[in-house]
Amino acid sequence: MSVARNLLAILRGDSDADRTVPPTGFTARLTLFSAAAMSFLAVFALALSLATGRLADRWSSELARSATVRISAPAGQEEAQVRAAVRVLETTPGVASFRVLDMAEQRALLEPWFGPDLPLDSLPIPQMIEVIEDASGYDAGGLRLRLQAEAPGAVLDDHTRWRRPLVRAADRLRMLGIVSILLIVATTAAMITLAANAALAANAQVIRVLRLVGARDVYIARAFVRRFTLRALSGATVGTVFAMLAVALLPSAAQEGGFLTGLGFQGAHWLWALCIPLLVAFVAFWATRLAALSTLKELN
């Protein structure tokens, strides 16, 4: 209830109490700038965390149920080994579907790495077969043995060794984004506390006079809390708006041929960015309140 009353007091304001806090000056600029800068960085940290979360989920879902059979055979034996591998896959329990990639599809897979002018016809490119497993899955070890017996040039790659490092890297990037947000919140609290302490020290004489006329410390602290909370909210709103515009202007994955992972917000994730000014205001409220009560106690 006391927090709710304080929040209502902040919104309502008190013109007499507001005179104890300088409306401009070093502390005002420091609060506005730090809130705007930290909010700008927080938006990008949040975008990184959400994007890497989507990336980890996508890699995990796309690679978990797919595999590739790679066939490298001497000249004249490739077609026979492809047919043998197809017969093995047709009779393998747990294989939902498979598809032999044609030359155009293989060229599209290699194009991001070697360019569009790769002469596939003159290079010994192995034949690829895409395999999709069903919900029950298949016995990878048994399938490898059958392929080795029927098509010696066939190698099964179930993507496990590729999937685990990629998902682990994406999860670590997501954790890095979360840690960055926590560090930004802590830095914001430290900067606002510094500005509040500076403002209280600069107005020590005014505070003593207010005490002489009967003002309580809670009344004085409320004025500082209101002014610094509103400053932080204003600065954070400006920083968040500019950051959201910058994120919106980032190139999409489609514009870059699918190579980018889509760093940014999607759908309802934009609402998370709008919560940052409220978070900064909440941090400013408690940082200023604790700093004001502590400094006022020291001035007794």
N, C-alpha and C positions, 0 to 999 in steps of 0.2 A: 504493500500500500504506500509506503514512504517513497519508493521509486516512482510509482505512478503519480503521486502528488508532485514530486520533483519534475517529472516530465511535463506535467500540466503547467507547472510554474514556468518552465523554460519556454513553452509555447506562448503562454500568456504574457510573460515579461513584467518588468517593474522599472519604470522610467527613473525612479529615484535610485534604485540599486544599480542600474546600468551606468550611472555616472561614476561609479567607483572603478570601472574598467575602461581603459582608453580605447576609443573606437578605431583608432589608427595607430601606426607606429610599427616598431620592429616586431613585436609579438604578434600583431595582427597579420603582417606579411608572412612571418614564419609559419603561422598556423595555416593560412590559406595555401601557401606554396607547398608545404609538406603534405597536407591532406590531398591536394591535387596531384602531386607527383606520385605519392604512394598509391593512390587510387588508380592512376594510369598504369603503374606497374602491376598492381593487383589484377586488373582486368586481363592483362596478357598472361600472367601466371595462371589465372583461372582458365583462360582459353587453352593454354598448354596442357593443363591437367585434364580438362574435359576431352580435348582432341586426342591425347594419348590414351585415355580410357576407351574412347571409341575405336581407336586403332588396335589396341590390345584385344578387344572383343571381336573385331572384324577378322584379325589375323587368326585368332583362336578358332572362330567358327568356320572360316573359309578353308583353313589348312587341316583342321582336325579330321575331316571326313574325306579328304582327297589324297590321292597318291599318283605317282607317275611311274610308268614302266618305260625304261629307256633301252632301246635295242641298237646295239652297234655290232654289225656283222660284216664279213668280207663281201666284196662285190659279187652279186649274183645270188647271195644267200639271204639278203635282208627280207625280201617278200615272204620267203618260206618261214623265216623265224617270226615275222609279224603274224602270219596265219597261225603258227603254233602257239604264240602267246595269246592270241585271241581265243583259241580253243580252250586254253587253260583258264582264262578269265571267265569264259562262259560257264564253266563247270565248277567254279570256286564259290562255295557258300559265303555269304556276307558281302559279295560284290553287287551293288545295286545297279550300276551301269558303267560302261567304259566307252571310250571314243578314240579312234586313231586320228591324230592331228594331221591335217594336210600341210602342204608346203607353205601355203599362205599364212596359216595359223602359227606355224613355227617361225616364219619370218617376222610376224607381229610380236612374238615373244622375245625375239633377239634384237629387234629394232631399237628399243630404248638403250641398249648397251653397245651395239656395234653400228648403228646408223641404218638408214633406209637402203643403202646401196650394197648390202652384204650379198656376195655371190654364192647363194646357197647351193646352186646347181653344181658348182665346182669344188665345194667343200664337203668333207665327210661328216655331215651332220647326222647324228643318230635319230632314228625314228622314235617319236614320242607317242605314248598311249596314256590318256587321262583316265584314271580309275576313281570312281565314287563308291564308297562303302555304304551299306545300309545301317540301320540303327544297331543291329547286333554286332557288326564289324566282321572282319575276316582274320584268319590266322596268317599274320605276315610271314612268320618263319616257314610255315608249310608252303605258302605261295612262292616264296623265294626258291625253295627246293624244287618245286614242280617246274618253275620257269627255267631253272638251271638244267633240269633234265630234258625238257622239251625244246627250249630255245636258249642255247648256251650264251648267246650275246645279250640276253635280256637281263636288266637290273631293275629291281623294285626299289623305289625311293618313296617311303611313306611320309616324308616331310617332318618326321619327329625331330630330327637334328636341326632342322631349319626353324620349326615352330617354337620350340622352347626358348632359344636365345632371343628371338624377336619379341615374343610375349613378355619375357623377363625384362628386356630393355624398355618396352613400352610401359610396363608396370613401374619401373624405376623412374622413368620420366614423369609419370603421373604423381608418384610420391614426391619427386623434386618440385613439381608445381605446388603441391599442398604445403610442403615445407617453406617454399618461397612466400606463399600467402601468409603463413604464420610469422615469418620473419618481417614481412612488410607490416603486419598488424603490430608487432612488438616495436618496430622502429617508429611507426606513427604514434604509438602511445608515449614513447620516450621523447619524441620531438614536441608533442603537445604538452607533456609534463614540463619540459624545459621552458617552453613559452609561457605556461601558466605561472611557474615559479618566478620567471623574470618579471611578469606583469605584477604579481603580488609584491615582489621586492620593490618595484618602482613605485608602488602605491602604498607603501607601508605607512606613510604619514597620514594619508587619507583614511586608511583603515583604523588608525589610532583615534582619529577624530570621530569616526562613526561609532566606535566603541564607547567613547565618552558620552555620546548622546543616546546611548542605549541600544545600539544595533548588536544583534547576536551574530556569532560566527557563522551559523547556518544561513542567515540572511545574506551576509557578505559573500560566503562561498557560492550561494545560489546565483549571484550576479555573475561571478567569474565562470561558473559552469555553463550558464545560459549563453554568454557571449562566445566562449570558446567552442561550445558544441555547435552553435549555429555557424560559426566561422568554418569549422571542420566540415560540416555538412555542405556548405556552399562550395568550398574548395574541392571536396570529394566529388560532388555532382559535376563540376566542370571537368575534372580529370577523367571521370568515368565516361562522360559524353564524348570527349575527344578520343579516348581509347576505343570506345565502341565504334566510332566512325573509322578509326584506323583499322580495326579488325574487319569491319565490313568491306573495306577496300582491298583487303588481301586477295591475291589471285586464288581462284578456286581450283580444285583438283582437275576439273574438266578442261579448264583453259590451258593446263600444262600437260595434257596428254595422259592424265591419270597418275602422274608420278608423285605429285604432292599428296599429302595425307589429309588435307583440308583443315589446316590450323584455324580455328575460329569457333563460333557458336552455331548451333543448329537447333531450330525449333524452340522449345521451351527453355533451352539453355541460356537464351538471351535474358531471361528473367533473373538468372543467377547474377549476372553482371549488374543489374539494377539494385541488387541487395548490397552492393559494396558501399555506396554512400551511407546507407543506414548502419552498416557495420562500423564504418569510420566514425559516425556520429555517436554510436554506442561506446566505442573505445574512448572517444574524446570526452564523453560525459563522465565515465568512471575515472579516467586519468586526471582530468581537471578537478573532479570532486576530491579524490584522494590527495592530490597535490595541494589543493586549497586548504583542506582541513588540517593537513600536516603542517603547512607553512603558517597558518593562523595560530596553531598551537605553539609554534616556536616563537611567534611574535608576542606572546603573552608576557 
